[in-house]
Amino acid sequence: MVIYLVGDSELSKELYIKEYLKGKDVEYHKIFADDDGKIEELKNAGVSLGLFSSAKVYDLVDFDKWSKSEKNQFQLIDLSGSWVTVFVRTEKVGKEVTKIPGKIEILTFEKPKEWEEDKWLNFVKDVARKIGVICDEEVAKSIFKFTGPEEYAILAELEKLQIYAGEHPTTQDVEQIVFKRTISKLDEFCFALSEQNYSIAKNMLHEICNDYEPIIISYTVSKHFIELFSIIVHAPKKREYKWPDVAQLSKELGILSPRVARFLGFTFKDSKYKPVNHVLIYSPKVLKNIIEYLYFVDRRVKLSDDIKILMGLFISKLESGEFDKTFEEQDKQQQVED
């Protein structure tokens, strides 16, 4: 049987497959677009089930990246046997799926539109239910206030609440745990990266990877640099900033004032760190390249790559100035083309 999981909600697809596998005695295999021999493996799976073999479930994680030829070959494979189930994650399907031998099922998983807050609140509650957390309307609102319409951020915060507050989190738990845990150790790691304290970041990496889920790490680091990008674009360039500058930017951008202050190098009286004025060391171009790379990291994390290796490589690229060089090369190429 082939089950197409259609739509733009990758998290909903992931949770559906986890729910499907729960309690089943099956062999589960993820198949990626760059895997060699994937067509032959699927052909063999469709032929027969060995005497001592378990039923098999294949998860085609990134089917949209398959070549047209590979997709055509896949559609000719007979996967109608009761011993094999194939999940195909894709944005959309065409009429060609009717060519596949055997039973076909198409399930749709769409994220709400960004402005559909009521639907997002239902989304939060639904994800909570699927991971074993009881989440009422007010708790959902509190979570959504911190995450916005980001499905993996919602999952990360719910998992965080489950660890620290149990299965029945309250709005007070959200305020205390989601906010405070987000700006603690992991937040210091992010600032070590953006403040170019790479030795500190390297020393923290092992502990960070042990203490936090990979998806939380990739999401938080990405969000950190996206916030920095917003500040760099909107803040007037100065060597020193006063509190009114911090407060104004915080209000305009919706970023917490302590974070804005640290990005701008503003010093509090009881500050335990030496502030770094990020505006003086980053340009929008460099940050765009960093953010683009972090999208790649986030994607690899969702494909189960090792977060410690990915973050270690990211630190090396920051330290070597590779993101600056890439843009210099792009600019030179653009000048040649012009």
C-alpha positions in Angstrom: 0.0 0.0 0.0 1.2 3.5 -0.8 0.1 6.4 1.3 0.7 9.9 0.0 1.2 12.5 2.8 0.4 15.8 0.9 0.7 19.4 2.1 3.1 21.8 3.7 2.9 20.6 7.3 6.0 18.5 7.7 5.4 18.2 11.5 1.9 16.8 11.0 3.3 14.2 8.6 6.0 13.2 11.0 3.5 12.8 13.9 1.1 10.9 11.8 3.8 8.3 10.9 4.9 8.0 14.5 1.2 7.4 15.5 0.9 4.8 12.7 4.0 2.9 13.9 3.0 2.9 17.6 2.5 -0.7 18.8 3.2 -2.3 15.4 5.8 -5.0 14.9 7.3 -3.7 11.7 10.7 -2.8 10.2 10.8 1.0 9.6 13.1 2.5 7.0 13.6 6.1 6.0 14.6 6.6 2.4 16.2 9.9 1.2 16.5 11.3 -2.3 20.3 10.8 -2.3 20.2 7.1 -1.2 21.7 4.7 -3.7 19.7 1.7 -4.6 16.4 3.0 -3.3 14.4 1.8 -6.3 15.8 -1.7 -6.1 15.1 -1.8 -2.4 11.5 -0.9 -2.9 11.1 -3.4 -5.7 12.4 -6.2 -3.5 10.1 -5.1 -0.6 7.2 -5.4 -2.9 8.0 -8.9 -4.1 7.6 -11.0 -1.0 8.0 -11.3 2.8 10.6 -13.8 4.1 9.5 -16.5 6.5 11.0 -14.8 9.6 10.7 -11.2 8.4 8.5 -8.5 9.9 6.2 -6.3 7.8 8.0 -3.3 6.4 7.2 0.4 6.4 9.2 2.7 4.1 9.2 6.5 4.6 10.1 8.5 1.5 11.1 11.6 3.4 11.9 14.0 0.6 10.1 12.6 -2.5 9.9 16.0 -4.1 13.7 15.9 -4.6 13.6 12.6 -6.5 14.4 13.0 -10.2 11.5 12.6 -12.7 13.0 9.3 -13.9 13.1 7.9 -10.3 9.5 9.0 -9.7 8.4 7.3 -12.9 10.2 4.1 -11.9 8.7 4.2 -8.4 5.2 4.5 -9.8 5.6 1.3 -11.7 6.6 -0.8 -8.6 3.9 -3.1 -7.3 3.5 -2.3 -3.6 0.1 -3.9 -3.2 1.3 -6.6 -0.8 -0.1 -6.5 2.7 3.4 -6.8 4.2 4.6 -3.4 2.9 3.5 0.1 3.5 5.1 3.1 1.8 4.6 6.7 3.0 5.4 9.3 0.4 5.9 12.8 1.8 5.3 15.4 -0.9 3.8 18.9 -1.4 1.2 17.7 -3.9 0.3 14.8 -6.2 -0.8 14.7 -9.8 -2.9 12.3 -11.8 0.1 10.1 -12.4 -0.4 8.5 -8.9 -3.3 6.5 -10.4 -0.7 4.5 -12.4 0.7 2.9 -9.2 -0.4 -0.7 -8.9 -2.4 -1.6 -5.8 -4.2 0.5 -3.2 -3.4 4.2 -3.0 -4.4 6.6 -0.2 -3.9 10.4 -0.1 -3.9 12.3 3.2 -3.6 16.0 3.4 -1.7 17.9 6.1 -1.8 21.7 5.8 -0.6 24.4 8.2 -3.0 27.1 9.0 -2.4 30.5 7.2 -0.2 32.8 9.3 -3.2 35.1 10.2 -5.5 32.2 11.2 -4.8 32.4 15.0 -7.8 30.3 16.0 -6.7 27.5 13.7 -3.1 27.8 15.1 -4.4 27.4 18.6 -6.2 24.2 17.6 -2.9 23.1 15.9 -1.1 23.7 19.2 -3.6 21.7 21.1 -3.6 18.9 18.5 0.2 18.6 18.6 0.1 18.6 22.4 -2.4 15.8 22.4 -0.3 13.7 20.1 2.8 13.9 22.3 0.8 13.3 25.5 0.3 16.8 26.9 -3.0 18.2 28.0 -3.2 21.8 26.7 -6.2 24.0 27.2 -7.1 27.2 25.3 -5.2 29.6 27.6 -2.1 27.5 27.6 -2.2 27.2 23.8 -2.5 31.0 23.6 0.5 31.5 25.9 2.6 29.1 23.9 1.6 30.6 20.6 2.5 34.1 22.0 6.1 32.9 22.2 6.4 30.7 19.1 4.1 32.4 16.5 3.1 30.3 13.5 6.2 28.0 13.5 5.2 24.4 13.8 8.6 23.0 14.9 8.9 25.8 17.5 5.5 24.8 18.9 6.6 21.2 19.2 9.9 22.2 20.8 8.2 24.3 23.5 5.6 21.6 24.2 8.3 19.0 24.6 10.1 21.4 26.9 7.0 21.9 29.0 6.4 18.1 29.1 9.9 17.7 30.6 9.8 20.4 33.2 6.1 20.7 34.0 4.6 17.3 33.3 1.5 16.5 31.3 -0.7 19.3 32.6 1.2 22.6 32.1 -0.4 25.9 33.2 -0.1 29.4 31.8 2.3 30.1 34.6 4.5 27.2 33.5 4.6 28.6 30.0 5.6 32.0 31.3 8.3 30.5 33.5 9.6 27.6 31.5 9.3 28.5 27.9 10.7 32.0 28.4 13.3 31.3 31.1 14.6 28.1 29.6 14.8 29.7 26.2 17.1 32.5 27.4 19.4 30.4 29.6 22.2 28.1 28.6 21.1 27.8 25.0 20.7 31.5 24.7 24.3 32.0 26.0 25.5 29.5 23.4 23.7 31.6 20.6 25.3 34.8 21.9 28.7 33.1 22.1 28.3 32.4 18.3 27.1 35.9 17.3 29.6 37.7 19.6 32.4 35.7 17.9 33.4 34.0 21.2 34.1 30.7 19.3 36.2 29.1 22.0 33.3 29.5 24.4 30.8 28.2 21.9 33.0 25.1 21.2 33.3 24.4 25.0 29.5 24.6 25.4 28.6 22.5 22.4 28.8 19.1 24.0 26.7 20.2 27.0 24.2 21.9 24.7 23.8 18.8 22.6 23.2 16.7 25.7 20.7 19.0 27.4 18.5 20.0 24.4 16.7 18.2 21.6 18.3 18.7 18.2 15.3 20.5 16.8 15.2 23.0 19.7 18.9 23.8 19.1 18.5 24.4 15.4 15.4 26.4 15.8 16.8 28.6 18.6 20.1 29.3 16.7 18.1 30.2 13.6 15.7 32.4 15.5 18.7 34.2 17.1 20.3 35.1 13.8 16.9 36.1 12.3 16.3 38.5 15.2 19.8 39.8 14.7 19.1 40.4 11.0 16.0 42.4 11.9 17.9 44.5 14.3 20.8 45.1 11.8 18.3 46.2 9.1 16.3 48.6 11.3 18.8 50.0 13.9 20.7 53.2 13.0 24.4 52.5 13.0 26.0 53.8 16.3 29.0 53.0 18.4 26.9 53.3 21.6 23.1 53.0 22.2 21.0 54.4 25.0 18.1 52.7 26.7 15.5 54.7 24.6 17.1 53.2 21.5 16.7 49.7 23.0 13.1 50.3 24.0 12.1 51.7 20.7 13.6 48.8 18.7 12.1 46.3 21.1 8.6 47.8 20.5 9.0 48.0 16.7 10.4 44.5 16.2 8.6 42.6 18.9 11.9 41.3 20.3 12.4 41.2 24.1 14.3 44.3 25.3 17.1 42.3 27.1 17.9 40.6 23.8 17.8 43.9 21.9 20.1 45.4 24.5 22.6 42.7 24.2 22.6 42.7 20.4 23.3 46.5 20.5 26.0 46.2 23.1 24.0 48.1 25.7 25.5 47.6 29.2 23.3 47.0 32.3 24.8 47.9 35.7 24.7 44.3 36.9 25.7 42.8 33.6 27.8 39.6 33.9 29.1 39.7 30.3 31.0 42.2 28.2 28.6 43.5 25.6 29.4 43.4 21.9 27.7 45.8 19.5 26.6 43.5 16.8 25.7 46.4 14.5 29.4 47.1 14.0 30.4 43.6 13.1 27.6 42.3 10.9 26.1 43.3 7.6 22.7 42.2 6.2 24.5 40.3 3.4 26.5 38.2 5.8 23.5 37.5 8.0 21.5 36.4 5.0 24.1 33.9 4.1 24.3 32.6 7.7 20.5 32.3 7.9 20.5 30.4 4.6 23.0 28.0 5.9 21.0 27.5 9.1 17.9 26.6 7.0 20.2 23.8 5.6 21.1 22.8 9.2 17.5 22.8 10.2 16.6 20.6 7.3 19.4 18.1 8.0 18.3 17.9 11.7 14.8 17.0 10.6 16.4 14.2 8.5 18.1 12.9 11.7 21.6 14.2 11.0 23.9 14.6 14.1 23.3 18.1 15.5 26.7 18.1 17.2 28.5 17.6 13.9 26.3 20.2 12.1 26.8 22.9 14.8 30.5 22.1 15.0 30.8 22.7 11.2 28.7 25.9 11.6 31.1 27.2 14.2 34.1 26.5 12.0 32.5 28.3 9.1 31.8 31.4 11.3 35.3 31.3 12.7 36.9 31.1 9.2 34.9 34.0 7.8 33.5 31.7 5.1 30.1 33.5 5.1 31.9 36.9 4.4 33.9 35.4 1.6 31.0 33.8 0.0 29.3 37.1 -0.4 32.5 38.8 -1.6 32.6 36.1 -4.3 29.0 36.6 -5.2 29.5 40.4 -5.4 32.5 40.0 -7.7 30.5 37.5 -9.9 27.6 40.0 -10.1 30.0 42.8 -11.1 31.4 40.6 -13.9 27.9 39.8 -15.1 26.8 43.5 -15.0 
